[in-house]
Amino acid sequence: MLTSQLFWRIFAIYAGLTLCTAFAFALTLTAGYRDLAYPQVEARQIDNAQILLPQLRKIPAADRWDFLRTINATSETRFEVLTLDQARQKADAEPELADALAHRIGASRRPNANALFQFYAIEFEAHGETLILRMTTPLDSVTENLSWISARLWATAFTLVLIGLIVTYVMVARIIQPLDRLTHAAEQMALGESPKGLNFDSQNEIGTLARTLRNMDRQLAQRFSELEKQSQELEEKHEQLATVLRSMIEGVIAVDRSEQILFANDTVFQLLDVQPQSFMRRPIWEAVRHPQVQKIVQAALSGQPSEKVEFDVARTQRTLAMVASPLPGEPATGAVLVLHDVTDLRRLENLRREFVSNVSHELKTPLTSISAYAETLLNGAMEDEETCRTFLQRIEEQAERLNKLIADLIALARLDSIEQAFELEPVNATYILQKSIDEHQGVAKSKQIELISVAPNDEMEVIADSDGFQTIIDNLLDNALNYTPAGGQVTVRWRRDGEWSRIDVEDTGVGIPREHQARIFERFYRVDKARSREVGGTGLGLSIVKHLCQVFGGSIRVTSQVGSGSQFTVLLKNGQNSNGQTWM
């Protein structure tokens, strides 16, 4: 007769074979469906691209968006066309665009907004321009089918395993029953319960094991009581510490004596833009590559006073301050590093220094001119009436420029501090636009510039403040007239565009280089500083316009070409709905 040990081995072998076969069956079929389903989605995207590309090459660029919008309205797949600049801006985060830029074709599958999507991008040319067609297909249905099939396969595998185990158990039940009773008793002991079924009178190995388990149970019962109390105390302390670390806005890193990272809270991963699995258990000098960081960690481990260092994180474009303190022990058993995000603080300091520098310079320039003219007059130029009049006119011009600069600074200060409360209401934009154009006609004629307006048949209202909207139009017209040469033209157009009202101020002036267009709305920023001062500009007009547009819930953008002129486009909310009813 076989011993219980042999029967247990037989049971384990049969059970293992049954489990391996069933699990291999389920895993193989699940993997096979996945490998079949996802390529089919990509193949459909390729077919769609082959169908759409000839049509996109023929369709005019102005109609391309409407064409794609029509297709997107009836298709599960979303189609979009990107320029090469747009694709390069997104290429770092969207690998299909990076592959398309490098190899003309790219595809990827990744989650986006808690859902899985299949992306496919292909480069093509239309009307002399190189573009990229990208298709985005949600994989919800594929994922659901895969989950459904996987669940059924695993249910089948579980059923097969259960049947196999039952058959095996029935075959060896009479022989392994004592082992089953011992196993059950051991499980009870593992749960901290008093074991039952250990009353074996036999002198074989099972009886010996039963007596040993009874002795072990008595000893473990005493140890469990002590450990449970200690564990409860440690758990409470651990929870308190974890809660404190999670709630901290500072990053906390703990390293051991060999500078290996032992702990880091969630803030660290956000500040350094790293994943926990790639950060933990690495040397600090490998995770944070900065000489000053290594220096203060080594200083803390050697017991020297803590120092504060700052360093930049290129991936997150943040500036971090780090302080290191040694852990208790002689020598120190490790160190704790605390990270502070000082990006906003340093940015504000730079903005303050730049603003003070610009204001000082802008105020000093007219004051210097006034002082020079006054000194010249006092030194005898007043005897010459013509010279005296000329100098006094220059003093008046510089004083007016100084007054305008101060007024603009006050306006910006009020916008920044929200001291100037705007009462947003429907404003007759047509009246204010025409009024501003009429007021600037004299300046335009004196500069031999044609100032024209293109207005819709009916009046247009926008949601804004009347004085603020007047300031927007006046500043844009002043800017257009100042930078348009004699014989040029300034055109003001306005119309409704869906839920928005659109105002375009277009000139045939000198234009703005592309590298300056993103910064022209900054305070005191000038493309041509010499020309700006020549025409009396303060460098604040466009900044005020942008602030007012944002306060009114709108926006402003610029398109320009050097030598051809510029167009500023203001978008504000309509004061009337589509039925002609006034906004409330």
VOVO-136420 format. One record per residue (C-alpha): residue in three letters; x, y, z. Coordinates in steps of 0.001 Angstrom, whole numbers, padded with zeros to 6 digits, always signed. Layout:
# VOVO-136420
ALAXYZ
...
# end
This chain:
# VOVO-136420
MET+000000+000000+000000
LEU+001322+003407-000998
THR+002194+005944+001685
SER+000434+009264+002068
GLN+003512+011098+000766
LEU+003349+009277-002549
PHE-000371+009886-002909
TRP+000202+013577-002272
ARG+002787+013651-005035
ILE+000366+011940-007412
PHE-002360+014414-006553
ALA+000011+017351-007039
ILE+001176+016049-010436
TYR-002359+015551-011745
ALA-003507+018851-010410
GLY-000457+020653-011899
LEU-000987+019101-015320
THR-004660+020071-015265
LEU-003879+023665-014241
CYS-001108+024127-016812
THR-003227+022749-019649
ALA-006266+024858-018820
PHE-004301+028076-018281
ALA-002243+027550-021441
PHE-005493+027036-023339
ALA-006996+030288-022039
LEU-003808+032365-022423
THR-003128+031118-025960
LEU-006621+031850-027245
THR-006758+035262-025522
ALA-003376+036277-026944
GLY-004384+034991-030377
TYR-007550+037112-030447
ARG-005633+040173-029270
ASP-002955+039712-031960
LEU-005726+039382-034547
ALA-008038+042207-033433
TYR-005629+045138-033124
PRO-003935+044699-036548
GLN-007404+044599-038143
VAL-008139+048076-036733
GLU-004838+049385-038093
ALA-005561+047755-041478
ARG-008912+049557-041630
GLN-007136+052822-040885
ILE-004706+052200-043748
ASP-007614+051492-046099
ASN-009358+054680-045008
ALA-006146+056638-045619
GLN-005862+055273-049146
ILE-009443+056369-049814
LEU-009203+059828-048256
LEU-005760+060950-049465
PRO-006732+061434-053146
GLN-009765+063465-052060
LEU-007733+065605-049619
ARG-005202+066394-052346
LYS-007993+067740-054559
ILE-010031+069644-051982
PRO-009027+073305-051532
ALA-007359+074068-048215
ALA-010269+076322-047183
ASP-012768+073460-047547
ARG-010618+070795-045915
TRP-011926+071340-042384
ASP-015598+071174-043454
PHE-014859+068006-045417
LEU-013243+066304-042413
ARG-015968+067520-040057
THR-018586+065895-042317
ILE-016701+062594-042275
ASN-016109+062733-038492
ALA-019831+063250-037891
THR-020648+059855-039390
SER-017541+057836-038548
GLU-016287+056247-035373
THR-012764+057133-036474
ARG-011730+060777-036065
PHE-009796+062318-038980
GLU-007636+065414-038692
VAL-005036+067145-040869
LEU-001980+068711-039220
THR+000692+070967-040600
LEU+004322+069997-040094
ASP+004714+072675-037387
GLN+001686+071358-035525
ALA+002980+067801-035833
ARG+006441+068761-034516
GLN+004901+070464-031486
LYS+003018+067268-030582
ALA+005638+064736-031699
ASP+007280+064317-028275
ALA+004048+063101-026664
GLU+002487+061415-029702
PRO+004832+058798-031212
GLU+002782+058248-034381
LEU+003462+061881-035371
ALA+007195+061476-034649
ASP+007306+058360-036884
ALA+005319+060109-039616
LEU+007738+063047-039587
ALA+010721+060694-039757
HIS+009390+057924-042019
ARG+006208+059434-043582
ILE+004059+056804-041837
GLY+003499+056231-038141
ALA+001182+054185-035938
SER+000750+053739-032212
ARG-001674+052361-029700
ARG-001930+054123-026346
PRO-004443+055262-023737
ASN-005895+058753-023903
ALA-008430+060163-021408
ASN-008943+056734-019694
ALA-009624+054982-023015
LEU-007474+053019-025460
PHE-007054+054354-028993
GLN-005343+053247-032204
PHE-003507+056110-033963
TYR-002314+056137-037561
ALA-000530+059061-039263
ILE+000626+059448-042870
GLU+002366+062298-044632
PHE+000999+063678-047922
GLU+001208+066756-050097
ALA-001668+068953-051167
HIS-001529+072233-053075
GLY+002240+072453-052620
GLU+002089+071976-048832
THR+003271+068955-046867
LEU+000623+067822-044379
ILE-000063+064883-042081
LEU-003351+062987-041959
ARG-003962+061406-038559
MET-006732+058946-037741
THR-007837+058144-034201
THR-009956+055021-033658
PRO-011320+054121-030208
LEU-010665+050529-029201
ASP-013545+050309-026735
SER-015431+047691-028737
VAL-012266+045634-029310
THR-011392+045833-025628
GLU-014927+044858-024608
ASN-014922+041873-026973
LEU-011511+040846-025703
SER-012698+041082-022105
TRP-015838+039087-022894
ILE-013901+036331-024682
SER-011208+036311-022008
ALA-013828+035970-019273
ARG-015467+033033-021063
LEU-012117+031352-021700
TRP-011048+031730-018094
ALA-014417+030455-016933
THR-013939+027423-019147
ALA-010407+026948-017833
PHE-011640+027217-014276
THR-014347+024640-014982
LEU-011807+022218-016456
VAL-009499+022726-013488
LEU-012361+022129-011075
ILE-013419+018925-012825
GLY-009828+017667-012898
LEU-009313+018419-009234
ILE-012569+016696-008272
VAL-011655+013577-010229
THR-008163+013524-008724
TYR-009511+014091-005263
VAL-012019+011269-005572
MET-009231+008907-006624
VAL-006983+009612-003638
ALA-009545+010848-001084
ARG-009410+007798+001220
ILE-005652+007774+001343
ILE-004905+011502+001724
GLN-007691+012227+004205
PRO-005282+012404+007153
LEU-003105+014875+005250
ASP-006178+016931+004446
ARG-007039+017108+008149
LEU-003492+018213+008967
THR-003567+020812+006171
HIS-006842+022201+007461
ALA-005426+022413+010964
ALA-002330+024218+009661
GLU-004527+026710+007802
GLN-006453+027409+011001
MET-003192+028019+012791
ALA-002106+030404+010043
LEU-005334+032357+010580
GLY-004695+032509+014290
GLU-007471+030057+015135
SER-007243+027036+017419
PRO-006694+023955+015200
LYS-009065+020992+015231
GLY-008587+017444+014028
LEU-005072+016892+015427
ASN-006010+013890+017609
PHE-004038+011199+015812
ASP-003058+008079+017743
SER-000842+006618+015031
GLN+002918+006500+015549
ASN+003833+007166+011933
GLU+004945+010494+010476
ILE+001371+011835+010458
GLY+000996+011245+014218
THR+004380+012826+014854
LEU+003424+015849+012726
ALA+000092+016194+014556
ARG+001800+016268+017962
THR+004330+018780+016711
LEU+001554+021020+015385
ARG-000236+020897+018735
ASN+002927+022089+020513
MET+003472+024722+017874
ASP-000087+025983+018258
ARG+000394+026589+021967
GLN+003598+028558+021356
LEU+002207+030506+018414
ALA-000925+031511+020312
GLN+001259+033308+022827
ARG+003494+034888+020173
PHE+000541+035976+018030
SER-000953+037863+020917
GLU+002259+039813+021440
LEU+002884+040437+017741
GLU-000686+041551+017104
LYS-000364+044258+019698
GLN+002981+045431+018309
SER+001676+045281+014760
GLN-001315+047424+015625
GLU+000920+050084+017158
LEU+003264+050075+014153
GLU+000346+050244+011736
GLU-001055+053315+013442
LYS+002316+055054+013312
HIS+002814+054043+009688
GLU-000578+055401+008665
GLN+000101+058686+010419
LEU+003476+059068+008747
ALA+002111+058089+005304
THR-000740+060610+005632
VAL+001681+063385+006561
LEU+004028+062600+003649
ARG+001178+062330+001126
SER-000232+065706+002164
MET+003093+067514+001853
ILE+003604+069809-001136
GLU+007358+069280-000732
GLY+009078+066235-002133
VAL+010757+063941+000407
ILE+013502+061431-000457
ALA+015268+059098+001980
VAL+018629+057538+001058
ASP+020771+055015+002932
ARG+024462+055135+003753
SER+025395+053999+000233
GLU+023193+056763-001289
GLN+020568+054280-002483
ILE+017020+055686-002576
LEU+014867+054053+000101
PHE+011717+056167-000006
ALA+010128+058960-002038
ASN+006654+060472-001727
ASP+004312+061139-004636
THR+005347+064799-004878
VAL+008887+063734-005832
PHE+007637+061825-008863
GLN+005631+064854-009998
LEU+008465+067338-009494
LEU+011087+065185-011244
ASP+008665+063664-013807
VAL+009795+060085-013110
GLN+008046+056757-012602
PRO+008265+055079-009166
GLN+009533+051788-010573
SER+012424+053509-012379
PHE+013298+055756-009440
MET+013333+053588-006343
ARG+016379+051571-005266
ARG+018697+053597-007486
PRO+021641+055748-006385
ILE+020597+059351-005853
TRP+023389+060546-008138
GLU+021909+058428-010943
ALA+018286+059496-010383
VAL+019083+063223-009983
ARG+022080+064079-012131
HIS+023385+067311-010630
PRO+026798+067868-008984
GLN+025412+070108-006230
VAL+022850+067453-005245
GLN+025605+064851-004879
LYS+027642+067333-002863
ILE+024961+068100-000232
VAL+024011+064400+000078
GLN+027616+063466+000797
ALA+027887+066402+003203
ALA+024758+065264+005082
LEU+026037+061672+005309
SER+029307+062957+006748
GLY+027451+065024+009380
GLN+028268+068479+007961
PRO+025754+071383+008230
SER+022922+071326+005715
GLU+023119+073561+002655
LYS+020432+074614+000198
VAL+020987+074169-003537
GLU+018834+074908-006560
PHE+018796+073087-009881
ASP+016669+072954-013022
VAL+014716+069909-014234
ALA+014721+070037-018025
ARG+011811+067644-018540
THR+009388+069593-016353
GLN+011033+073018-016831
ARG+010969+073522-013079
THR+013455+075023-010666
LEU+013813+072989-007467
ALA+015474+073807-004159
MET+016892+070907-002148
VAL+017911+070653+001509
ALA+019583+067534+002990
SER+019610+066408+006645
PRO+021335+063322+008105
LEU+019372+060488+009700
PRO+020100+059673+013357
GLY+023164+057552+013976
GLU+026932+057833+014331
PRO+027912+057755+011594
ALA+024659+058778+009889
THR+022655+055808+008612
GLY+021303+057852+005723
ALA+019910+061239+004771
VAL+016553+062888+004129
LEU+016256+065243+001132
VAL+013456+067796+000931
LEU+012568+069283-002472
HIS+010762+072617-002867
ASP+009304+073853-006165
VAL+010586+077444-006513
THR+009743+077810-010210
ASP+007005+080389-009704
LEU+009106+082295-007184
ARG+012070+082573-009548
ARG+009800+083433-012481
LEU+008170+086229-010493
GLU+011569+087525-009426
ASN+012723+087604-013050
LEU+009511+089316-014135
ARG+009894+091881-011368
ARG+013499+092649-012303
GLU+012645+092850-015995
PHE+009607+095042-015325
VAL+011560+097432-013073
SER+014343+097611-015646
ASN+011931+098331-018495
VAL+009921+100900-016544
SER+013097+102653-015427
HIS+014376+102788-018977
GLU+011076+103951-020457
LEU+010681+106675-017827
LYS+014289+107787-018098
THR+014205+108255-021885
PRO+011600+111105-022052
LEU+012912+112647-018831
THR+016421+112736-020290
SER+015095+114431-023450
ILE+013101+116997-021431
SER+016147+117717-019264
ALA+018412+118147-022296
TYR+016003+120515-024090
ALA+015431+122554-020910
GLU+019166+122806-020255
THR+019759+123981-023827
LEU+017050+126640-023486
LEU+018493+127866-020193
ASN+021947+128104-021748
GLY+020790+130720-024280
ALA+018646+128989-026860
MET+015627+130962-025639
GLU+016957+133994-027516
ASP+016238+132243-030812
GLU+012435+132212-031080
GLU+012298+129465-033706
THR+014679+127216-031786
CYS+012858+127950-028560
ARG+009517+127000-030073
THR+010988+123798-031555
PHE+012500+122756-028222
LEU+009319+123542-026336
GLN+007378+121403-028805
ARG+009843+118561-028193
ILE+009410+118989-024430
GLU+005643+118881-024867
GLU+005908+115708-027003
GLN+008117+113965-024432
ALA+005831+115052-021601
GLU+002838+113681-023510
ARG+004720+110445-024101
LEU+005581+110269-020390
ASN+001955+110950-019462
LYS+000756+108223-021853
LEU+003286+105752-020455
ILE+002173+106429-016884
ALA-001483+106128-017887
ASP-000779+102767-019560
LEU+001106+101547-016501
ILE-001797+102522-014250
ALA-004229+100733-016571
LEU-002125+097560-016524
ALA-001768+097731-012744
ARG-005533+097951-012361
LEU-006041+095000-014681
ASP-003498+092895-012794
SER-004879+093716-009341
ILE-008519+093455-010460
GLU-009164+096829-008836
GLN-010903+098035-011971
ALA-014180+096117-012065
PHE-015708+095823-015521
GLU-019433+095614-015944
LEU-019846+093131-018783
GLU-022967+093761-020839
PRO-024054+093834-024490
VAL-022170+096704-026163
ASN-022990+098187-029578
ALA-019738+097220-031257
THR-020737+098725-034615
TYR-021191+102189-033093
ILE-017891+102099-031167
LEU-015956+100729-034144
GLN-017303+103387-036525
LYS-016729+106102-033928
SER-013096+105050-033415
ILE-012520+104857-037177
ASP-013953+108366-037642
GLU-011723+109722-034857
HIS-008621+108232-036511
GLN-009443+109480-040023
GLY-007601+112757-039372
VAL-004410+110964-038323
ALA-004705+108608-041293
LYS-005065+111494-043787
SER-002145+113360-042271
LYS+000000+110259-042818
GLN-001462+109681-046316
ILE-002945+106329-045224
GLU-006317+105073-046412
LEU-008471+103995-043442
ILE-011520+101983-044540
SER-014122+099809-042829
VAL-015991+096697-043974
ALA-019139+096303-041881
PRO-022074+093849-041967
ASN-025563+095030-042886
ASP-026923+094783-039351
GLU-025492+096089-036093
MET-023275+093821-034018
GLU-023151+093573-030222
VAL-020426+092055-028057
ILE-020182+091191-024378
ALA-017704+093710-022985
ASP-017267+096974-021147
SER-017880+100007-023363
ASP-014737+101919-022351
GLY-012601+098798-022395
PHE-013817+097832-025884
GLN-013101+101396-027059
THR-009559+101045-025677
ILE-009039+097785-027603
ILE-010058+099340-030937
ASP-008157+102601-030364
ASN-004917+100771-029472
LEU-005159+098470-032501
LEU-005823+101402-034846
ASP-002983+103436-033322
ASN-000659+100494-033774
ALA-001748+099927-037403
LEU-001393+103622-038353
ASN+002002+103952-036635
TYR+003538+101052-038567
THR+001958+101639-041989
PRO+003966+103862-044398
ALA+002481+106644-046477
GLY+000341+105339-049326
GLY-000632+102276-047323
GLN-004030+101059-046222
VAL-005631+100057-042916
THR-008824+097983-043100
VAL-011194+097265-040208
ARG-013658+094393-040671
TRP-016199+092993-038249
ARG-018763+090230-038452
ARG-020413+087463-036467
ASP-018689+084075-036470
GLY-020956+081526-034762
GLU-021142+082314-031044
TRP-018370+084876-031405
SER-017983+088345-032863
ARG-014851+088811-034932
ILE-013014+092100-035467
ASP-010044+092199-037876
VAL-007644+095158-038082
GLU-005458+094664-041141
ASP-002682+096931-042403
THR-000193+096983-045264
GLY+002664+098024-043033
VAL+006137+096670-042358
GLY+004928+093356-040935
ILE+006205+091354-037960
PRO+008864+088611-038277
ARG+007641+085164-037239
GLU+010132+084867-034374
HIS+008669+088000-032726
GLN+004959+087243-033155
ALA+004662+085154-029990
ARG+006093+087948-027809
ILE+004530+091147-029153
PHE+001829+091026-026441
GLU+004455+091163-023696
ARG+004935+094384-021803
PHE+007512+096759-023297
TYR+008357+094282-026033
ARG+009151+095970-029340
VAL+010145+094418-032647
ASP+011911+097575-033805
LYS+012768+099638-030729
ALA+014077+102612-032676
ARG+010923+102891-034805
SER+008643+102372-031787
ARG+010141+105340-029977
GLU+010111+107366-033181
VAL+006314+106995-033489
GLY+005799+107527-029760
GLY+004820+104011-028750
THR+005057+102917-025116
GLY+005284+099173-025743
LEU+002205+098581-023572
GLY-000676+099017-026023
LEU-000884+095405-027240
SER-000374+094107-023702
ILE-003394+096144-022556
VAL-005410+094839-025513
LYS-004612+091225-024615
HIS-005500+091756-020944
LEU-008833+093359-021831
CYS-009718+090570-024281
GLN-009051+087976-021574
VAL-011112+089907-019016
PHE-013999+089982-021506
GLY-013745+086213-022039
GLY-012284+086575-025542
SER-008924+086317-027267
ILE-006625+088031-029737
ARG-004215+086623-032298
VAL-001935+088002-035003
THR-000960+086852-038474
SER+001772+088776-040243
GLN+004291+088642-043047
VAL+007308+090908-043276
GLY+006834+093494-046000
SER+003140+092669-046525
GLY+001531+093849-043303
SER-000215+092405-040265
GLN-003721+091381-039226
PHE-004897+091413-035613
THR-008048+089361-034935
VAL-010159+089926-031813
LEU-012792+087351-030808
LEU-015451+088372-028255
LYS-018706+086718-027257
ASN-021803+087768-029168
GLY-024139+090157-027424
GLN-027071+088564-029275
ASN-027967+084923-029828
SER-028770+083364-033190
ASN-032416+084484-032871
GLY-031448+088123-032436
GLN-032243+088140-028685
THR-030024+090182-026427
TRP-027611+088278-024187
MET-028530+088248-020520
# end
